Amino acid sequence: MPEIVVMCVVAVALTIGSLLHKLQCAAPEVDLLTATRKACFADTVSLFSSRGLASHVFPYGHPLGENGLPPGSLEYPSLTGLWAWLSALPVDTLRGFLVVTALTFVPVVVVTVVCLARVAGRRAWFFAATPPLFLYALYNWDLLPVMCSVVAFAVAIRWPAGRALVWRAVVVGALFGLGGAFKFYPLVFVAPFVLALLVDATAAWGDRIRRTAGAVIGSVGVVLVANVPFLLAEPESWFSIIRYQGIRDIDSATLSVWYYAFQPWSAEDDPGFQHTLNLLATGATALALFAVLVTGLVLGIRRGRMPWIETSAALLCAYLVANKVDSLQYALWLAPFFVIVRIRAGWVVAYLAANTLLFAGWFRHIFLQASGTTVRTYADEAMSIGLWAQIILLPILAVVFLRSRAVDRDDAGPDEPGPVAPDRVGPDPATSAPGRPDGRPDTAFP
């Protein structure tokens, strides 16, 4: 049996395992205490009833409700809300909703694994057979933007030789835009991709401009198509999603450095201090992203080829450590980069171990608190170790990613010889003469 098929089977099994785990919280008699003891509490579990999914209200199309969101709407971008609404339509119970959601995620997982295996070979096991898929496949809807991002990187890496590179830019930009319509973070990857197109020393300026425009139009166009109808129909409801995230307090549930580094002040109910923390987190996130992007650009200018995939991975690390929220399931965002950027397995194991320890410690900590425990326990120690290990590892990983090499067309998938191609882009075959001054064909990518 081809290895890629085994990968898909294992990944789907972990997804079904995630479903079985979350179904423990679907029984009517399950309360918060039981849900935290079994660690099955998740957004897919809690938001089914609290956000109106159970009543099948169309999302983002009604005046605001008591929680500051329109009825039937999640605190996520438009396509995630639509996906959840469609998943809830055929059922009336939480159990049915979880099952339907899992079934819709099976092809998502298969597409993601196949793309990773096609571009990186056996490294795809880092995604297909590691804890995040079991812990978080049904935790949230984050598999959707993960798939969009992975397909975008796969298209960029395995774009067919001889096809116009301007269309590759459009498709990759559109896929990042599609991911951003599910959750905002894939839009961050547009910046290094566009810069890579601009600094590609092997292409004429006309080709660079056309490709850059194609990438921007592709990403912006998809985002507009996914959001403008809701914006025109009910602008206040559409904007409430952004406002909801913007005014969210930095508390223990955000699992970020900002709450845990500023205790005990961050634990107090002080609006003024919360405002200051939000400003600090926003400013630090902007500075961190800018610093990584500039570093990637400098490397690109020096080499004539910007390491945009490596820079994208580093940007994500910077965002996770500096932003005001670093939720448990964000490990799913980072997992594909463990596959497509050739870092040592030790770094992957260290981060996944920290995240798994944080998951176990966090839920046990909540359960013991709900049970009336007031003293510090082993759960608090495990949570602290996992949390601070992630906080320390993420900036280190950003540097490691920038110092490493992404996979390219020379990397074969499982049981596949893989094509041979140079490591740079040449002029667009649709607009320029074939070949490069050095005589090499123009079939690769920046």
N, C-alpha and C positions, 0 to 999 in steps of 0.2 A: 504493500500500500504506500503510495507517495507520502512523503513526510508532511507535505502541506495539508493533506487530508487529515492526518493524525492531529496536526495543530488545530485545525478547525473543530474536530470532534472534541478535543480537550477544552478548547475555549467555550464551545457551546455547553459542554457539561458543567463548566464552572458557572456559566450564566444561569443554567437551570438550578445549580446548587444555590446560587444567590437568591433565586426565586423561592426555593424551598425554605431557605433561611428567613426571608421576609414574610412568608406565609404564616410563620409562627405568631406574627403580630396581627393577623387578619381575623382572628376569632373575636366575636363580640365581647367576650368576658375579659379580654386582655387589657390591662390598664398600664399606666406609665411605668409602674414598678416592675411588672412582668416584662414589658418591652425592653427596658434597660438591662434587666437581668439576662435576657436572652440576646441582647445586642442586636435586635431585629428592627429597632426604630429607624425610620428613614423618611425622606421627603415623600417618596411614593406612597408611604403608609399614612403619614399625617395629613398630607395636603388633599387627599381624595375627598374627605368630608369637609375640612376646614376652608377649602378654596372653592367649593361648589362643583367639583367634578362629579360628585355623586348625583347632582340634580341636572347635569348635562347642559349647564348654561354656557352659551357661546362666549368665548373669552374676549376680553379687551373691547367689548362693544356696549358697555352699560355704564351709567354713572357710578362714582366711587361708593364702596360700601363702608362699613364701620372700621375695617382694618386698613383703610387707605388704599385699597385695591378694588377694581371693579369685580363684581360677582363672576365666578367661574374662571378667574384669571390667576395665574401663577406669578410669582415675583421674578419672572424670567422673560427673555425676549419672545417675540411673537410666535416663531415656529415651534418652540418648546411648548408653549401654551396650546397651540393647535394640535400638536402631536398627542399631548396628554388628553385633550378634549376628545379627539378621535378614538383614542384607546379606551376611554370611559364610555363612549356611546353604546357599545353592544351589551353592556353589563350594568348591574345595579348594586353590586357588592364590592367591597374592597378586595376580597379574594379573587373575584373575576377580573377586576381591574389589574391586579398584579400579574395574573396569568396572561391576559391580553398584552400587557406591556412587555412581558418577557418574550412572548412570541414575536412581537414586532422587533425586538432587539436581537433575535437570533440572526437574521440576515445582516443586520448592522455589524455584529461581531464577526461574522464570516467574511464580509467584505473587508473589514479592518485587518483581520489576520492574513487574508490572501494578499492584500496590498503590501503589508509589511514583509511577508515571506518572499514575495516577488522581488522586492528591492534589497532585502538584507539577509535572505537565506535563513539559517538556523538561529540567528539572533532574534527572530520573531518569537521564539519561545519566551523571551523576557516579557512579552505582552500576553501570550496565549496561555501560559501556565504559571502565573505568579499571583500572589494574594489579591492585588487590587481588583481583578476581574470578579473573583468570588465575593469580595467584601462590598464592592460598589456598583456592580452591573445594574442592580435594581435599587440602589440607594438613591439615585437621582436620575436625571435624563442626560447625564454628561457623556454617555457613549455616543450620542448624536454628533456633537461638535468634534469629538475625538475622531470619529469616522471621517467627517468632512476634511479635517486637517490631514489625516493620514492619506486619504485619496489625493489631496492636493500635492503632498510631497511625492507620492508615487508617480503622479502624472509628470511632475517636474523632472524626476529622475529617469523615468522610463519613456519619455516622449519619443515616438517613433522617428527614426532617422529619415531625413528628407522632407518631413512635414514642416510647414512654416512655423518658425519659433514665435512669431507674434501671436499665433493662436494658442500656443502653449501658455503664454503670459495671460491671455484672456481667461482660459480655463482654470488655471491655478488661482488667479485673482477671484474668479467667481466662486470657486470652492471654498476659499477662505471667507468670502462674503456669506456663503451659505452657512458655514460654521458659526459665523458671527450672528446670524439670524436665529440660531439656536442658543448660543451663549457668547458673550462678547469677546472672549479671549482670543479666538483664532484671528480676529482682525489685527492683532498685534503683529502677526507674521507677515502682513502685507508690506510693512515698512522695510524690513531687511530684504524681502524679495524685490521690491521696487529699486532699492539702492543697488542691489546686485546687478540688476539690468542696466542701471545708469553707469556703473563703474566698470562694466565688462570691456576690458581693453582690446578684446579680439573682434569687437563689432564696430561698425561705422556708427557715427552719431545719429544718423537717420534711423537706423535699426533700433538703437537704444531708446530713442524717443517713442517710436511706434510701440515697442514692447512695453515700455513703462505706461504709456497711455492705455494700452490694452489691459494691463493688470489692474490699473486704477478703475477703469470703466467697468471691468468685470466684477470687481469686489463691491464697488459703490452701487452698481446697477442691481445686483442681487439683494443687497441690504434695503435699497429703496423699494423694490418690488415687494419684499416681505413686510415692510413696515408702513409705507405710505397709505395703503387702504385703511388701516387702523387709525393712523394719524388723522386722516381726513374725516373718518366717521365719528370718532370720539377722541379728540386730541388730549383732553385731560386724563382720560383713562390710559391712553398710550404712554403719556409722560409719567404716570403714577408709578410705573415699573422702575424707571430711573430714579425718581424721587424716593421710592421705598428703599432702594439699596443705598442711596446717598445719605439718608438720615438714620440708617441702621446703627445702633450703638455698638461700640467695641466692648464686648463682654466675654465671659469665659467660653461661650459657645463659638466664638470666632476663631479660637485656637491660633491666634497670631501673636507675634512678639510684642505688639503694642499693649495688649492687655496684661500679659504675664511679666513683662519687664517693668511695668509701672505700678505694680501692686505695692501698697494697698489702695493707692489713690484711684486706680482704674476700676476697683471693685465698688467704689462709693457711687451713690446716685447723684452725681454732680453734673448738670448739663454743661456748665462752663468747661469742666475738665474734659468731658466727652467731645465738645467742640474742638478743643485744642488737640486731642488725640486724633480726631478725624483730619484736621489740617496737617498734622505731622505725618500721618500715614499717606495722605494724598501727595504731599510734597516729596516725601521719601520715595514713593513709587515712581513719580515722574522723573526724579533725578536718577534713580537706579536704571530705569528703562533707557533714559537718554545716554547714560554712561556706557551701557552695554552696546547700544546702537552705534555710538561714536567709535567704540573699540572695534566693532565689526567692520565699520566703514574704513577706519584707518588700515586694518588688515587687508581689506579689499583693494584699497588704493595702492598699497605696497606690492600686492601680489598681482594686480590686474584682474583679480577674480575674488569677489567678496564671499566669505564662507557664510552664506545666508541661512542655511539650515542649522549650522552650529550656533549662529547668532540668535536664531529663533529659539533654540533650546535654552540658551543663556538668558534671553529676555523673559522666558517663562519662569525660570528659577528666580530672577530678580523680582518679578511680579509677585510670586508666591511668598517670598520672604518679606517684602516691603509693604504689601497691601494690607488693609485692615482685616481681611478675612483669608484664612488658609484652611478651608474645610477639609475634612478627612478624604473625601472622594476626589480631591484635586490630584491625588496620586495617579488617577487615570489619565489626566492631562499629560503628565510627565512621562508615563510609561512608554509611549511610542518613540520618544527621543532616546530612550535606553536601547532601542532597536536600531534606529537609523543613524545614530552617531556612535562611532566606535570608541566608546569609553570602556575602561576595564570593568570586568564583572564585579569586582569588589565594591565599586561605588554603587552599582545597582543593588547589590545585596544589602549594603549599609542603609540606603534610603528606604528600601522596602521593609527592612527589619524595623527601622525607626517608625515608619508609618503604621505597621501592624501592631507594634507595641503601644503606640498612641491610641489606636482604635480600641484595643482591649482595655487599656487603662482608663480611657475616657468613659466608656460605657459602664465599667465596674465602679468607677468613681461616682457617676450619676446614680447608679443603683444603691450604693451604700449611703449616699447623702439622702436619697428618698426614703431609705430604711431607718433614718434617724441617727446615723453615725456622724459624730462631730469631730473626731480625732483624725489625724493624718494616718492613712493606711497604705498598704502595699500598692493599691490601685493608684493613689496619688503619686507615689514614687515612679511607678511604671509610666504614668501619663507624663510626668515631668521629664523623664529620661527621653521618651519618644518625641515629645514636643521640642525640647532643646536640641536634640540630635538633628531633627529636621531643620531647625532654624540655623544651626551651624553648617549643616551639609549643603543647604541650598546655594549660598554664595560660593562655596567651594566648587560645587557642581557647575555653576555658571562659568567659572574659570576653566574647569576641566573640559567642558563642552567647547569653549572657544579654542582650546589648545589641541583638540582632537579633530578627526576627519570624519565627515559624513560619508555614508555609503554612496556609490555612484553606479553608473551603468556597467562597470566592470564586475560588480558584485553579483554573483549568481544566486538565484533562489534555490530551494531544496530540489534536488534531482533535476537540475536545469543548468546547461552550460553557461548561459548568460552571454549577451553580446559584448563586443569589445568596442570601446569608444574613447576618444580623448577626454581630457578633464576640463575643457573650456567650451564656451559657445563661440561660434563664428558668425559671420554675417547671415542674416535671414535668407534661406535659399529662395524664398518667394520674391525677394527684392534685390538680391545681390548675386554676383557671379559665384559659382561654386568654388570651394577651397579657401585656403588662407595663405598669407604670404609665406608661411613656413611649409606649405604643401600638405598640411594635415586636413582631413575632412571636418566639416562643421556639423557635428551631430550630437554634441554633449550639451552641458548646461552650466550656468554660473554657479 
